[in-house]
């Protein structure tokens, strides 16, 4: 199912009119994010692990076990550069997550799919927030999310974990 990412009302974006994502849990630990990014070009291969990708165009996801304070942050730049972090709680205890590079695939014009293997329990419900930072031609940033909390953009806020993904069915 395709979900629209909403631009934060305090910002505008001249390079995109819309941004969508399909979110799917794969197997025991896989998470596939299929972004509709018409107007942006993404590499078909993962590049180097790189910090501070959110300072420019970056697709992001925040994932945690439902009800838990700890969560993971996943970042992907158009170049294929990526990052994965773990947090012990709201913006606390940040460290590199023990997560490898995503598998990337261009799924047609304006579509990129990233499949991540996460270090979260396979038998738990995962709460997911999908977000993006998009840089305009003039360098201005816009902030996109499935759901924005009140006030300034804050992708780490609990209100942003808008989707729940059930554990995979056992055969």
N, C-alpha and C positions, 0 to 999 in steps of 0.2 A: 504494500500500500504506500502510495506517495504522500509525503507530508510536506506542506509548505513551510519554509523558514520565513519568519516575519522580520522585516527590518525594524530596528528600534525607532520609535516615533521621533526622536530628537535628531535623527540623521537622515541623509539622503544618499543615493548612489546613482551615478551616471553610467556605470558600466554594466549593471544588471537591472533587469526589471523584476525578475523572479529567481528564486533559488528553492529547489526541492530536494528531498532525501527519501530514499527507501531504506528502512532499517530491518535487518534480518539476523537472527541468531542461527549460527551454523554449527552443527555438531556440539561437542562438549564445551568448547571455549572460544569458538569463532564468532566474530561480529562483522557483518558486511554492511557497509554504508555506501549506498549508490546515490551519488549527488548529481542532480541536474544543474549544470553550471553554464548554461548557454551564454556565450559571450566571453568565457574564460578558457584558456588552454592549459591542460595539465599533462605532465609527463606520464608515460605509461610504465615507468619503472621507479621503484623506490631509490632514493639517493641516500645521502649521509644523514645520520642522526644529528639534529641541529637545534640549538636552543633559541628561544625568543622569536619563533615563527609568527606569533600573533601580532607582531609589530607591523606586518604587511598582510597581503592576502593569505589566508590560512583557513582550511576547513578543520573543524574541531568536533570532538565528541567527549562527553563526560559520562562515565559509567560507574555504577556502584551496585552493591547488593541492596535490594530494597530495604529501607529502614536503617541501613548502616551509615555511619559518619564518614568512613574512609571511602575514597573514590579514585578513579583513574582519569587522566586527561590525555587525549590523543590529538595530535596535531599533524596536518599534512599541507605542505605548500605546493604551488603549481610546479615547481622544479622537481618534485619528488622528495625533497627534504622532509623529514618527519621527526617527531618527538613523542615520547610517552612518559608521563609522570604519575607518581602516586602521591596522594595527600592523606594524612591521618584524619583530617576533619576540614571544616570550612577554611580554605586557604592556609592550612596549618600542616607542618611536617612535610613539606614538598621534597621529593627526591626522584631520581630517575626510576621509572618502573622497569621491572625485569620483563620487558615485552620487546619482541623483535620488530623489524620493519614490516609494514603492511605489504600484502600482495596487492599490486595495482593492476587495473585493467581499464583501458578506454572502452567504454561500452557504447560507442557511437558518438556522433558530433555533440559536444556539449555535455557529455556524461562521463563521469569517472567513478569507478568502484574501488573501494579500499577494503580489504579483508584483514582484520586484526586478530591475532590469537592472544586472548587475555588471560591473566593470572587470577581470575575470579572463580569462585566455586561453581561447578557445572550444574549442581542441583538447586541453585538459588534463583529467585526472580531477580533480574537485573533491571535497574532503573537507568534510563538513558536520556541525556540531554544532547541535542545536536545543534551546533552553532557554527558561525563563520564570521571572520573578519574580512571585509573586502575593501581593497584600496582602489580609489578612483585614479584617473589619469593625473589629477592635480595633487595626489598624495593624501587626500582626505580619506579617512576611514569610516566605514559603516559597519554596524553590528547586527547580525542576523541570528535568530534563534527560533526554536519551536515554540518557546514561551519565554517572555521577558518578565522578570520581577518588576515591581514598581520602582521608579527612580532611575538612576544611571544604569547602563549596561553592566551586568554582573553574571557571567556565564557559570560561575562557581556556586551561585545561590541555589538552595534546595528546590525552589519553585521551577527552575529550569529543567529538572529531571522529569520531563513530561511523558515519556513513554515507558511502559513496562514490558519486558520480554520474559515469557515463561521459560522454564528449563526445557531442554529438548525432550521429546517423548522417548521412552525406552522401548526397544523392540520386544 
